[in-house]
Amino acid sequence: MLTHVAEERPVGDVTVAARGDSWGPAALKLSHRIGDADEIIVYLDGELDIASAEQAVSYVRDVIDHRRGPVIVNLAALAFCDARGLAALVRMARYAEQSNCPLQVASPSPSLVKIMRITGLNRRFLASQAPAQPIDSSAQRAESAFGAHPGPG
């Protein structure tokens, strides 16, 4: 069962913890703040998975409904994302699109970027983010796939 734990903060931040079970700490913490350019930055901290996906989608929908402005979903503290978590990100983006609200993701981990590329979601979520080092040749792709690093070690 998911439990809401809301904490009021002076800048309009709200923290919600979704608990998947009683085995450990909160699986996902959700919070947001208003940025300098009036964009809403939503922070996902923890695990976006089958236990927390619905709560995350609901939270982002509420943010979109109550705060007009572009939304940035910051994934820097996201430790884990399964297929249900990816589907939740797609649902968030679709809802934002239907609400005429620009939504983008920020700071996905390298493993999440890899999964987005494999599934084709990079075109939806990473289009505006240029890769740090473009991979052009098949040799570079092979090195990247197997974790080899060019040059002296």
C-alpha positions as CSV (number, residue, x, y, z in Angstrom):
1,M,0.0,0.0,0.0
2,L,1.3,3.5,-0.8
3,T,1.4,6.0,2.0
4,H,1.4,9.8,1.5
5,V,3.7,11.8,3.7
6,A,3.5,15.5,3.0
7,E,5.9,18.0,4.3
8,E,5.1,21.7,3.9
9,R,8.1,23.9,2.9
10,P,8.3,27.7,2.5
11,V,9.0,27.8,-1.3
12,G,6.1,25.6,-2.2
13,D,8.0,22.3,-2.0
14,V,6.0,19.2,-1.1
15,T,7.6,15.9,-0.3
16,V,5.6,12.7,-0.7
17,A,7.0,9.3,0.1
18,A,5.6,6.2,-1.5
19,R,6.1,3.1,0.5
20,G,5.9,-0.2,-1.3
21,D,6.1,-2.4,1.8
22,S,7.3,-2.3,5.4
23,W,10.6,-3.9,4.6
24,G,12.6,-0.7,4.3
25,P,12.6,3.1,3.8
26,A,10.5,4.9,1.3
27,A,10.9,3.6,-2.2
28,L,10.3,7.0,-3.9
29,K,10.3,10.5,-2.6
30,L,8.6,13.1,-4.7
31,S,9.1,16.9,-4.3
32,H,8.9,20.0,-6.4
33,R,10.0,23.6,-6.4
34,I,9.6,26.6,-8.6
35,G,12.7,27.5,-10.5
36,D,14.1,30.9,-11.2
37,A,12.3,31.1,-14.6
38,D,9.0,30.0,-13.1
39,E,9.5,26.4,-14.3
40,I,8.4,23.6,-12.0
41,I,11.1,21.2,-11.1
42,V,9.9,17.8,-9.9
43,Y,12.4,15.6,-8.1
44,L,12.2,11.8,-8.2
45,D,14.4,10.4,-5.5
46,G,14.6,6.6,-5.0
47,E,13.0,3.9,-7.1
48,L,10.4,4.4,-9.8
49,D,8.9,1.0,-10.2
50,I,5.7,-1.0,-10.1
51,A,5.2,0.0,-6.4
52,S,5.6,3.7,-7.0
53,A,4.7,4.4,-10.6
54,E,1.0,5.3,-10.0
55,Q,1.9,7.7,-7.2
56,A,4.5,9.4,-9.3
57,V,2.1,9.9,-12.2
58,S,-0.6,11.2,-9.9
59,Y,1.9,13.6,-8.2
60,V,3.1,15.0,-11.6
61,R,-0.5,15.4,-12.8
62,D,-1.3,17.4,-9.7
63,V,1.7,19.6,-10.2
64,I,0.7,20.2,-13.8
65,D,-2.9,21.0,-12.8
66,H,-2.0,23.4,-10.0
67,R,1.0,25.1,-11.3
68,R,1.0,26.5,-14.8
69,G,4.4,26.5,-16.4
70,P,7.0,24.2,-18.0
71,V,7.8,21.1,-15.9
72,I,11.2,19.5,-15.6
73,V,11.4,16.1,-14.1
74,N,14.8,15.8,-12.4
75,L,16.0,12.2,-12.4
76,A,19.4,12.8,-10.8
77,A,18.5,11.0,-7.6
78,L,16.6,8.2,-9.2
79,A,18.3,5.0,-8.2
80,F,16.2,2.5,-10.1
81,C,13.6,2.5,-12.9
82,D,11.8,-0.6,-14.2
83,A,9.5,-1.0,-17.2
84,R,6.6,0.3,-15.2
85,G,8.7,3.4,-14.2
86,L,9.4,4.1,-17.9
87,A,5.7,3.7,-18.7
88,A,5.0,6.2,-15.9
89,L,7.4,8.8,-17.5
90,V,5.6,8.3,-20.8
91,R,2.2,8.8,-19.1
92,M,3.5,12.0,-17.4
93,A,4.7,13.3,-20.7
94,R,1.4,12.4,-22.5
95,Y,-0.6,14.2,-19.7
96,A,1.6,17.3,-20.0
97,E,1.2,17.3,-23.7
98,Q,-2.6,17.1,-23.5
99,S,-2.4,19.9,-20.9
100,N,-0.3,22.1,-23.3
101,C,2.5,22.0,-20.7
102,P,6.1,21.5,-21.8
103,L,7.7,18.6,-20.0
104,Q,11.3,17.4,-20.1
105,V,13.5,15.1,-18.1
106,A,16.8,16.2,-16.7
107,S,19.8,14.4,-15.4
108,P,19.0,10.7,-16.1
109,S,21.6,8.2,-15.1
110,P,23.8,6.6,-17.8
111,S,21.9,3.3,-17.3
112,L,18.6,5.0,-17.7
113,V,19.8,6.8,-20.8
114,K,20.9,3.4,-22.2
115,I,17.4,1.9,-21.5
116,M,15.8,4.9,-23.1
117,R,17.9,4.4,-26.2
118,I,17.2,0.7,-26.4
119,T,13.4,1.3,-26.1
120,G,13.4,4.3,-28.4
121,L,12.3,6.7,-25.6
122,N,15.4,8.7,-26.1
123,R,13.6,10.4,-29.0
124,R,10.9,11.6,-26.7
125,F,12.9,12.4,-23.6
126,L,16.5,13.1,-24.7
127,A,16.0,14.9,-28.0
128,S,17.0,18.3,-26.6
129,Q,20.0,16.8,-24.7
130,A,23.1,16.3,-26.8
131,P,25.2,13.3,-25.8
132,A,28.4,14.1,-24.1
133,Q,30.5,12.1,-26.6
134,P,28.8,11.2,-29.9
135,I,29.4,7.6,-31.0
136,D,30.1,7.5,-34.7
137,S,32.1,4.5,-35.6
138,S,31.2,0.8,-35.1
139,A,34.5,0.4,-33.1
140,Q,33.4,3.2,-30.7
141,R,29.9,1.5,-30.4
142,A,31.5,-1.8,-29.6
143,E,33.9,-0.2,-27.0
144,S,30.9,1.5,-25.4
145,A,28.8,-1.7,-25.3
146,F,31.6,-3.7,-23.7
147,G,32.8,-1.0,-21.4
148,A,36.3,-0.7,-23.0
149,H,38.0,2.7,-22.6
150,P,40.2,4.0,-25.4
151,G,43.7,5.1,-24.6
152,P,46.1,4.1,-21.8
153,G,44.5,2.9,-18.7
